[in-house]
Amino acid sequence: MKSRIRSAIPKKIIGINISLQKRDVISEIAKSENAEAVFFDNEIMGQQVGYLCGFKGFVRSEKEGEDITDECLIFSGIDGRSLDPILKKLREKGAAVELKAIVTAHNQSWNVGELIKELRREHLHMNGGDSGEK
């Protein structure tokens, strides 16, 4: 039987457009989960998600992204089982963020702006609204 060897992806919580107050809480939670917390403002909207995660094969893009101000958390190297306690702590400490994603093979090549727009559409759909965006 062949076994697959996977290198562990470092745990990382990437915050986009996160307020300073929430950054402190997120950093504290990340540290308690042995994860790195990194924060960016909307200047990185044109960058690929894989680049922000530090994945091999992704390089900094010269493309400028859209001016998007939504708060977003991107979780890399954190599985669903580990994510639930993190989200609970965020809610309990008043640092919940509506738009969030786990990095996947599918979305790692998206630019951050595309990811946030898709998350916004999904969030509106799941909460009974429809943004009308395509």
Residue, then its C-alpha position, 0 to 999 in steps of 0.5 A: m500500500k502506498s502512503r502519502i506524505r504530506s508536509a504540514i501546513p503551518k497554522k495561520i489566521i489571516g485577517i483582512n481589514i480587521s480593527l485594531q481591537k479585534r486584531d489583539v483578540i485574534s492574535e491572542i487566540a491564534k497564539s493559544e492555538n499555536a497559530e500565527a496571526v497576520f493582518f492586512d488592509n485592503e491593499i492586498m486585494g489583488q494578491q492570491v490567497g496562496y501567496l498570503c499563506g506563504f505557499k510555494g509557487f505563489v509570488r507577489s502580484e503587481k495587480e491592484g485589487e478592488d477597494i474592498t473594506d469588508e472584514c475577513l478571516i482566512f484560516s490556513g492549516i486549520d481544519g474544521r474540528s479545530l476551527d469551531p473552538i476558535l470561532k467560539k472564542l472569537r464570538e465570546k470575546g466580541a471579535a466575531v467576523e462575518l466573512k471567513a474561509i478555510v484555504t482549499a486547493h480550489n480557493q488558494s489561487w483566487n485573489v483576495g478580492e475575489l474570495i471576499k466577494e464570493l464570501r459576501r455572496e454566500h453570506l447574503h444567500m445563507n442569511g436570506g438576502d441576495s446581493g444581486e452581484k454576479 
